[in-house]
């Protein structure tokens, strides 16, 4: 895979950035399709989590959240898609490519470091965005959910979530020794986000002190924007705070990637 990306079609001609990203993205997509465990996580686990979450939400009083049961399930489901399809899959992908020396070989070619990292993420990001679009369309068509009141906020939340979770995957991969151990190292981000960022339990239903802490978690700003994209419940100050929280975590993650990301196997 690495050799094929160093030239354009093997002719020795210089390739374009789009061509290099496309080639790497196609190679990664092929590997994803062949990996049954990764494909299960990407395709079926998010759906299972949405169904489980909808059952758990029936036990909660959503009156204070300005969301219906269906809306809460769709909003949380969007977060689970981003977490599972992007973060969980990409940590394993980056670790596998590093340990197999793919990343090291790619760096000897024409492709830049940023293109290597972005190209590796392309299939997972594309799959996550496709699932989000399908979830939105299915929710409007089949559930008692109206169209998003602020599509711009929904889009902003999804885009920030994608960037944040790719960056966090790179950070977590730096401390992950093997593909097998990625099942453990991805759990902190997954559990903290699922339990504290409004995916399972809306922040309005948490005790005030817990909610104040939860507002500072990495995915909380993203989920606030996604929620308000659907129901339009927050004012401008809350939305600005949510966006700044997400951007701050992205900046911290990018700093950590530049400082600690590993291109060669851990020894």
Rosetta blueprint (number, residue, H / E / L):
1 X L
2 X L
3 X H
4 X H
5 X H
6 X L
7 X L
8 X L
9 X L
10 X L
11 X L
12 X L
13 X L
14 X L
15 X L
16 X L
17 X H
18 X H
19 X H
20 X H
21 X H
22 X H
23 X H
24 X H
25 X H
26 X H
27 X H
28 X H
29 X H
30 X H
31 X H
32 X H
33 X H
34 X H
35 X L
36 X H
37 X H
38 X H
39 X H
40 X H
41 X H
42 X H
43 X H
44 X H
45 X H
46 X H
47 X H
48 X H
49 X H
50 X H
51 X H
52 X H
53 X H
54 X H
55 X H
56 X H
57 X H
58 X L
59 X L
60 X L
61 X L
62 X H
63 X H
64 X H
65 X H
66 X L
67 X L
68 X L
69 X H
70 X H
71 X H
72 X H
73 X H
74 X H
75 X H
76 X H
77 X H
78 X H
79 X H
80 X H
81 X H
82 X H
83 X H
84 X H
85 X H
86 X H
87 X H
88 X H
89 X H
90 X H
91 X H
92 X H
93 X H
94 X H
95 X H
96 X H
97 X H
98 X H
99 X H
100 X L
101 X L
102 X H
103 X H
104 X H
105 X H
106 X H
107 X L
108 X L
109 X L
110 X L
111 X L
112 X L
113 X H
114 X H
115 X H
116 X H
117 X H
118 X H
119 X H
120 X H
121 X H
122 X H
123 X H
124 X H
125 X H
126 X H
127 X H
128 X H
129 X H
130 X H
131 X H
132 X H
133 X H
134 X H
135 X H
136 X H
137 X H
138 X H
139 X H
140 X H
141 X H
142 X H
143 X L
144 X L
145 X L
146 X L
147 X L
148 X L
149 X L
150 X L
151 X H
152 X H
153 X H
154 X H
155 X H
156 X H
157 X H
158 X H
159 X H
160 X H
161 X H
162 X H
163 X H
164 X H
165 X H
166 X H
167 X H
168 X H
169 X H
170 X H
171 X H
172 X H
173 X H
174 X H
175 X L
176 X L
177 X L
178 X L
179 X L
180 X L
181 X L
182 X H
183 X H
184 X H
185 X H
186 X L
187 X H
188 X H
189 X H
190 X H
191 X H
192 X H
193 X H
194 X H
195 X H
196 X H
197 X L
198 X L
199 X L
200 X L
201 X L
202 X L
203 X H
204 X H
205 X H
206 X L
207 X L
208 X H
209 X H
210 X H
211 X H
212 X H
213 X H
214 X H
215 X L
216 X L
217 X L
218 X L
219 X L
220 X H
221 X H
222 X H
223 X H
224 X H
225 X H
226 X H
227 X H
228 X H
229 X H
230 X H
231 X H
232 X L
233 X L
234 X L
235 X L
236 X H
237 X H
238 X H
239 X H
240 X H
241 X H
242 X H
243 X H
244 X H
245 X H
246 X H
247 X H
248 X H
249 X H
250 X H
251 X H
252 X H
253 X H
254 X H
255 X H
256 X H
257 X H
258 X H
259 X H
260 X H
261 X L
262 X L
263 X L
264 X L
265 X L
266 X L
267 X L
